[in-house]
Amino acid sequence: GNGGNDALYVQGTISADTLWADDVKLVNEVTVAAGVTLTIAPGVTIYGYDVDSGLHVEGTLIANATSDANRIVFTSDNDTPVAGDWDGIWFKAGSSGSLKYVTVEYAGGGYVSDVSGRGNFSSAIRIESSPILEHVIVRDVDYSGNSNTSHGIELVGSAAPVIANVLIENVSSYGIYVPSNATGNYSITYAEITGAGYGVYVSGTGAYQFAHNNIHDNSYAGTWNSNGSSTVVNNTISSNGGNDALYVQGTISADTLWADDVKLVNEVTVAAGVTLTIAPGVTIYGYDVDSGLHVEGTLIANATSDANRIVFTSDNDTPVA
């Protein structure tokens, strides 16, 4: 019966262990201080007041619901919400936490310039630490001041989260974005990414896993910059713009398996002392005349019959010699 959404306004720094058991409204940047735990009860809704409003975690955030029926929801405070209405959630370096059965929607409005080499982008969830994300939904993400520059989930620096069974939909830029200078040993499995500008940018110098994900109906599937010790296998890539394959570029600097179709962009080099193995049945597309595979280490591309040939071919819809 109160004006606006029926929620208490929260602002400033949370400096003692706190439980949110009722709906709240974030006003400006709300920070969970280092050494402090914020716990959010199942069923609670957190409203972002405007583009300057978000939750920054320097301590610990525990937001664990148990099912879709009692999801914790981070959303816009607007009566007619649109993507980019508020900032988002930022797990800063040294923080920890857990998000289970959490929805983050209409975020991405908080534009941050070149943090840890991340470039000038915004995100619904920014991660610089090692939280657990399970059954999280991220949707309707954009930056209203500069469209097509907002990611769903972004990993920065030494981020090493465990991300499983998440749904990311309707994001203006990348559904999941991990820049090439990321160093963490992260895991992303059983995610569904749809309706994004690009499905994923998977990269980093750590030992990371990207497996059993479903990337579909995006403008482009995305990019795999395989410069770390990576496992990228058993992903379903379909109905994206262009051939349904992840772009690969740069130098492969650790032993790598290609078990899904890939697209070579510019010169891709297998470094000396490194082995690239290509599984039977995989197709490798060359993006243009500058694209090819240069082997300084070892290439193993062994199929077993005509039925599961490994194919190197053109990325053009109407290929020519």
Backbone torsions as a table, in degrees:
resi	resn	phi	psi	omega
1	GLY	NA	2.2	178.1
2	ASN	-89.8	163.2	177.6
3	GLY	-69.6	148.1	-178.6
4	GLY	68.9	-171.3	175.5
5	ASN	-65.8	137.9	-177.2
6	ASP	-74.7	82.9	-177.6
7	ALA	-151.4	146.6	175.9
8	LEU	-75.3	140.9	175.4
9	TYR	-75.5	136.3	175.6
10	VAL	-125.8	134.6	178.2
11	GLN	-149.9	164.0	176.8
12	GLY	84.1	-152.6	-174.7
13	THR	-107.0	131.4	174.2
14	ILE	-87.5	111.5	-169.8
15	SER	-111.2	4.3	174.9
16	ALA	-142.0	154.2	-179.6
17	ASP	-52.3	132.7	-170.0
18	THR	-139.6	144.6	173.2
19	LEU	-115.9	126.4	169.5
20	TRP	-99.7	107.5	178.3
21	ALA	-108.6	-6.3	176.2
22	ASP	-122.6	161.4	179.5
23	ASP	-61.2	144.7	178.4
24	VAL	-134.7	163.0	179.0
25	LYS	-124.2	119.2	179.3
26	LEU	-78.1	126.3	177.7
27	VAL	-119.1	115.9	-173.0
28	ASN	64.0	-160.6	-177.4
29	GLU	-80.6	119.0	175.8
30	VAL	-104.2	124.1	-173.6
31	THR	-114.5	130.6	169.9
32	VAL	-88.9	111.8	-172.6
33	ALA	-66.4	156.4	176.0
34	ALA	-57.1	136.9	-179.9
35	GLY	82.9	1.4	-177.1
36	VAL	-113.9	144.3	178.1
37	THR	-113.6	126.1	170.1
38	LEU	-104.2	123.4	177.4
39	THR	-112.2	131.7	178.3
40	ILE	-112.7	126.1	-176.4
41	ALA	-75.4	152.0	175.2
42	PRO	-55.0	142.8	176.4
43	GLY	87.6	-6.4	-178.3
44	VAL	-79.4	144.7	174.1
45	THR	-111.9	133.3	178.0
46	ILE	-114.9	121.9	-177.8
47	TYR	-100.5	133.1	172.1
48	GLY	-91.0	121.2	-171.0
49	TYR	-68.2	-42.9	-179.1
50	ASP	-159.6	-171.4	-174.6
51	VAL	-67.3	-17.6	177.5
52	ASP	-90.6	2.1	-173.7
53	SER	-104.6	127.9	178.9
54	GLY	-165.6	175.9	-179.2
55	LEU	-113.5	115.8	179.7
56	HIS	-107.4	125.6	-172.8
57	VAL	-109.9	113.9	172.4
58	GLU	-105.4	-19.8	176.2
59	GLY	-102.8	-115.4	-177.1
60	THR	-131.6	134.3	173.9
61	LEU	-117.7	121.3	175.7
62	ILE	-115.5	109.3	178.8
63	ALA	-130.1	82.6	-173.1
64	ASN	-117.5	106.0	166.9
65	ALA	-91.6	179.8	-174.1
66	THR	-118.4	-11.4	-179.4
67	SER	-165.4	173.8	175.2
68	ASP	-62.6	-25.3	-175.7
69	ALA	-70.1	-24.5	-178.8
70	ASN	-128.2	38.9	-179.5
71	ARG	-55.4	145.6	166.9
72	ILE	-88.5	129.6	-172.5
73	VAL	-121.6	124.8	168.5
74	PHE	-101.7	121.8	-172.4
75	THR	-147.6	-179.0	179.2
76	SER	-80.6	150.4	175.7
77	ASP	-86.8	-5.5	-177.9
78	ASN	-74.8	145.5	177.2
79	ASP	-66.4	-32.0	176.5
80	THR	-122.0	80.0	-171.5
81	PRO	-69.1	148.7	173.8
82	VAL	-136.9	162.0	178.0
83	ALA	-57.3	136.3	178.2
84	GLY	88.7	12.1	-179.2
85	ASP	-66.4	-31.3	-178.2
86	TRP	-140.3	178.7	-171.3
87	ASP	-76.7	-79.7	-177.1
88	GLY	149.7	-159.4	-178.8
89	ILE	-113.8	134.7	-178.7
90	TRP	-128.3	110.3	171.1
91	PHE	-86.0	105.9	-176.6
92	LYS	-82.8	166.5	-179.6
93	ALA	-55.3	133.6	-179.9
94	GLY	89.5	-6.2	179.1
95	SER	-84.3	174.6	175.5
96	SER	-149.2	171.6	177.5
97	GLY	162.1	-178.4	-177.4
98	SER	-152.0	128.7	174.1
99	LEU	-120.8	116.7	178.9
100	LYS	-132.2	128.7	-175.6
101	TYR	52.7	54.5	178.1
102	VAL	-117.1	139.7	173.6
103	THR	-112.4	132.5	175.2
104	VAL	-122.6	115.9	-174.0
105	GLU	-136.9	154.5	177.8
106	TYR	61.3	26.7	-179.3
107	ALA	-97.8	-171.2	178.2
108	GLY	100.0	3.1	-177.3
109	GLY	-80.1	-11.6	-177.5
110	GLY	-89.5	101.5	-174.0
111	TYR	-85.4	120.0	-178.8
112	VAL	-117.6	129.6	-174.1
113	SER	-92.3	116.5	167.4
114	ASP	48.3	58.7	175.3
115	VAL	-88.8	119.8	178.7
116	SER	52.9	38.9	178.5
117	GLY	73.8	16.4	-174.8
118	ARG	-78.3	-12.4	-176.7
119	GLY	83.7	176.9	-175.5
120	ASN	-91.4	80.2	-177.8
121	PHE	-136.1	164.8	171.3
122	SER	-120.8	165.9	-177.5
123	SER	-149.8	153.4	173.4
124	ALA	-72.7	-41.6	176.1
125	ILE	-131.0	117.9	176.4
126	ARG	-107.6	134.1	-173.2
127	ILE	-129.4	125.4	174.0
128	GLU	-121.5	11.0	-175.3
129	SER	-137.0	-147.1	-171.4
130	SER	-130.1	54.5	177.4
131	PRO	-75.3	168.8	174.0
132	ILE	-105.8	129.2	175.8
133	LEU	-122.3	118.5	178.7
134	GLU	-133.9	133.7	177.8
135	HIS	56.1	39.0	177.6
136	VAL	-92.5	139.5	173.9
137	ILE	-111.1	126.5	174.0
138	VAL	-120.9	122.6	-175.7
139	ARG	-149.6	155.6	175.4
140	ASP	57.1	69.6	-175.1
141	VAL	-120.6	128.7	176.4
142	ASP	-163.6	165.7	173.3
143	TYR	-113.8	112.8	-170.4
144	SER	-64.8	-26.9	-179.0
145	GLY	-79.2	-17.0	-178.0
146	ASN	-159.3	86.9	-171.2
147	SER	-62.8	160.6	178.6
148	ASN	68.3	25.3	178.5
149	THR	-126.1	20.3	-178.5
150	SER	-116.4	133.5	178.1
151	HIS	-101.7	159.3	174.7
152	GLY	-74.9	-67.3	176.0
153	ILE	-122.6	132.4	-178.3
154	GLU	-127.3	134.4	178.0
155	LEU	-108.2	135.3	-175.0
156	VAL	-132.1	144.5	173.3
157	GLY	62.5	-126.6	-177.0
158	SER	-93.9	24.3	179.8
159	ALA	-54.7	133.0	-179.5
160	ALA	-140.6	55.6	-179.4
161	PRO	-74.9	162.3	168.2
162	VAL	-108.4	113.8	-175.3
163	ILE	-119.3	122.8	-176.9
164	ALA	-144.9	142.3	173.6
165	ASN	56.9	43.5	176.9
166	VAL	-100.7	154.7	174.4
167	LEU	-118.5	125.2	177.6
168	ILE	-123.7	122.4	-175.8
169	GLU	-144.9	146.7	176.0
170	ASN	59.1	62.3	179.4
171	VAL	-118.8	136.6	-171.1
172	SER	-72.0	-32.5	-179.9
173	SER	-112.6	-116.9	-177.6
174	TYR	-88.9	138.1	173.4
175	GLY	-62.9	-49.5	172.6
176	ILE	-128.8	131.0	-176.9
177	TYR	-128.5	121.4	176.2
178	VAL	-128.6	108.4	-176.8
179	PRO	-69.0	164.1	-174.3
180	SER	-68.3	-18.4	179.5
181	ASN	-92.6	7.9	174.0
182	ALA	-69.0	142.9	-173.8
183	THR	-119.6	-2.5	-172.5
184	GLY	-80.9	159.4	176.2
185	ASN	-95.5	79.6	-174.6
186	TYR	-94.1	163.9	178.8
187	SER	-134.8	126.2	176.3
188	ILE	-128.5	112.1	-176.4
189	THR	-136.2	148.3	174.4
190	TYR	55.7	36.7	174.6
191	ALA	-90.8	150.6	170.7
192	GLU	-116.4	125.6	-177.0
193	ILE	-127.0	119.3	-174.7
194	THR	-147.7	150.2	175.8
195	GLY	72.6	23.5	179.3
196	ALA	-102.6	162.7	172.1
197	GLY	-61.7	-48.2	173.7
198	TYR	-130.8	139.2	-179.4
199	GLY	-63.3	-57.3	-175.2
200	VAL	-147.2	155.1	161.2
201	TYR	-124.6	103.8	-174.9
202	VAL	-105.8	120.1	-176.2
203	SER	-157.5	-164.9	178.3
204	GLY	115.7	162.2	-177.8
205	THR	-99.8	-0.5	-179.6
206	GLY	-85.8	-176.8	174.1
207	ALA	-92.2	103.6	-174.0
208	TYR	-124.1	159.4	-179.1
209	GLN	-124.1	131.0	174.5
210	PHE	-134.6	99.9	-168.0
211	ALA	-145.4	148.6	174.0
212	HIS	61.1	32.3	179.2
213	ASN	-98.4	153.5	-178.5
214	ASN	-115.6	108.1	-176.6
215	ILE	-111.2	108.0	-173.5
216	HIS	-145.8	151.8	173.8
217	ASP	55.9	40.6	170.4
218	ASN	-104.9	164.2	177.2
219	SER	-60.6	-39.8	174.1
220	TYR	-142.5	152.0	-179.0
221	ALA	-65.3	-40.4	179.4
222	GLY	124.3	-165.1	-171.4
223	THR	-129.7	140.1	170.6
224	TRP	-118.1	107.4	179.0
225	ASN	-98.3	90.3	-165.1
226	SER	-85.4	71.4	178.2
227	ASN	-104.0	7.2	176.8
228	GLY	-117.1	-174.5	175.6
229	SER	-86.8	89.4	-166.7
230	SER	-114.0	151.8	171.8
231	THR	-121.9	107.2	-179.7
232	VAL	-122.7	97.3	-171.2
233	VAL	-144.0	157.0	169.9
234	ASN	57.3	35.4	175.2
235	ASN	-95.1	145.1	177.3
236	THR	-102.5	119.0	-175.6
237	ILE	-124.4	113.3	-172.6
238	SER	-150.3	150.7	171.8
239	SER	58.8	29.3	173.0
240	ASN	-95.8	163.9	176.8
241	GLY	-65.0	146.4	-175.8
242	GLY	72.2	-175.7	175.1
243	ASN	-64.7	142.6	-177.0
244	ASP	-75.9	80.5	-178.5
245	ALA	-153.3	146.0	175.0
246	LEU	-74.7	138.1	173.2
247	TYR	-70.1	138.0	174.4
248	VAL	-122.8	135.2	-179.4
249	GLN	-148.2	164.6	175.5
250	GLY	83.4	-155.0	-175.7
251	THR	-106.2	131.6	174.2
252	ILE	-87.1	109.2	-170.1
253	SER	-109.1	4.5	174.9
254	ALA	-142.9	154.7	-179.3
255	ASP	-52.0	131.8	-169.8
256	THR	-139.7	143.6	173.5
257	LEU	-113.3	127.4	169.1
258	TRP	-99.2	107.3	178.3
259	ALA	-110.3	-7.2	175.4
260	ASP	-119.3	158.9	177.9
261	ASP	-59.3	145.1	178.8
262	VAL	-136.0	163.0	179.4
263	LYS	-124.4	119.1	-179.9
264	LEU	-77.9	126.3	177.9
265	VAL	-118.5	117.1	-173.7
266	ASN	62.7	-159.1	-177.0
267	GLU	-81.5	118.8	175.8
268	VAL	-104.8	125.2	-172.9
269	THR	-115.9	130.1	169.6
270	VAL	-88.4	111.8	-173.0
271	ALA	-66.5	158.0	176.5
272	ALA	-57.9	136.4	-179.6
273	GLY	82.5	1.1	-177.2
274	VAL	-112.7	143.4	178.0
275	THR	-112.7	125.6	170.1
276	LEU	-103.4	123.6	177.0
277	THR	-112.4	131.7	178.6
278	ILE	-112.5	125.6	-175.8
279	ALA	-75.1	153.4	175.6
280	PRO	-56.0	143.1	176.2
281	GLY	87.0	-5.7	-178.3
282	VAL	-79.9	144.3	173.6
283	THR	-111.4	133.9	178.2
284	ILE	-115.2	120.4	-178.3
285	TYR	-99.7	134.5	172.1
286	GLY	-91.7	121.8	-171.9
287	TYR	-67.4	-43.2	-179.4
288	ASP	-158.9	-169.9	-174.8
289	VAL	-69.2	-16.4	178.0
290	ASP	-90.9	2.0	-172.8
291	SER	-104.1	132.0	178.8
292	GLY	-169.2	174.3	-179.3
293	LEU	-111.7	116.3	-179.9
294	HIS	-107.9	124.7	-173.4
295	VAL	-109.5	113.1	172.2
296	GLU	-104.4	-19.1	176.1
297	GLY	-103.6	-115.5	-176.3
298	THR	-131.6	135.3	174.5
299	LEU	-117.1	123.0	175.7
300	ILE	-116.8	109.8	179.0
301	ALA	-131.3	80.6	-173.4
302	ASN	-115.4	106.4	168.8
303	ALA	-90.1	-179.9	-175.0
304	THR	-118.3	-12.7	-179.2
305	SER	-166.0	174.7	175.4
306	ASP	-62.3	-25.4	-176.2
307	ALA	-70.1	-23.8	-178.6
308	ASN	-129.8	38.1	179.5
309	ARG	-55.3	145.4	167.6
310	ILE	-87.9	129.4	-172.6
311	VAL	-120.4	125.9	168.7
312	PHE	-102.0	122.1	-173.8
313	THR	-148.3	-179.7	179.9
314	SER	-80.8	150.8	175.1
315	ASP	-87.0	-6.7	-178.9
316	ASN	-72.3	144.0	177.1
317	ASP	-65.3	-32.5	176.0
318	THR	-121.7	78.9	-172.6
319	PRO	-67.0	147.4	173.7
320	VAL	-134.3	162.1	179.3
321	ALA	-64.9	NA	NA
